[in-house]
Amino acid sequence: MLTIWGRANSVNVQKVLWCCGELGLAYERIDAGNEFEVNKTAEYRALNPNGLVPTIEDGEIKLWESNVIVRYLAHKNGNGLLCPPDIGTRFDAERWMDWQATVFWPALRPLFIELVRTAPAKRDPAVVSKGMKLCLAAVRILDERLSDRTFLAGDAFSMGDIPAATTIHRWYALYIDHPELPNVQRWYNLMKQRQPFREAVMTPLS
Ligand SMILES: N[C@@H](CCC(=O)N[C@@H](CS)C(=O)NCC(=O)O)C(=O)O
């Protein structure tokens, strides 16, 4: 049985839960992170020296880094379904996964922390303003990318959509201005039609 360590409100855990839902994988999830604190134990740090979530155990295979976990599960269980068999399409998908981790999430995370986890009186307007600007620049890149294809790596939904769509849900859920970006909105609407996305990702931000 696949074990997933991580609290269900974590964006990075949600990627893995959504991926499992798409693949129809059975798993056991153990709450860890923030108030659960399991990630501070020596046992957990032996699994993941960063003390972060998610971490998975799949038999002898133990992995951390959410996007790598999604890649692993997709490759093992979803070649042709979530992991594109064509090499060009596959690495196109991989590129958008790395882009989420290196561009989109670093732009959104400080904004999310300010607007969701910080009391209004303690918020830093400079962080909010910078976060909004960086996020909009990132979402415009997505909008341009989606102008001539249905999903990030082409005509089929793939693992390449999972990290960015998990993040776009957070962007739309924040109480900020969301300019009209028709391609991103269309793509986000497609995600919202997927039951595993609704179950794993479309939860209140906390
Ligand atoms: N790059 C890592 C980042 C993991 C990460 O930052 N996880 C956050 C939750 S989203 C965490 O563990 N925070 C500490 C905590 O929950 O106690 C990944 O994608 O898995």
The ligand as an ORCA input file, in Angstrom:
! r2SCAN-3c Opt
* xyz 0 1
  N       9.785     21.506     -2.828
  C       9.045     20.772     -1.843
  C       8.438     21.770     -0.883
  C       7.717     21.085      0.264
  C       7.112     22.097      1.203
  O       7.546     23.254      1.271
  N       6.109     21.644      1.953
  C       5.462     22.502      2.920
  C       3.950     22.355      2.807
  S       3.326     22.913      1.247
  C       5.869     22.067      4.319
  O       6.223     20.933      4.547
  N       5.801     23.009      5.266
  C       6.097     22.721      6.635
  C       4.975     22.109      7.392
  O       3.883     21.839      6.828
  O       5.179     21.853      8.586
  C       7.976     19.906     -2.531
  O       7.522     20.308     -3.616
  O       7.613     18.853     -2.006
*
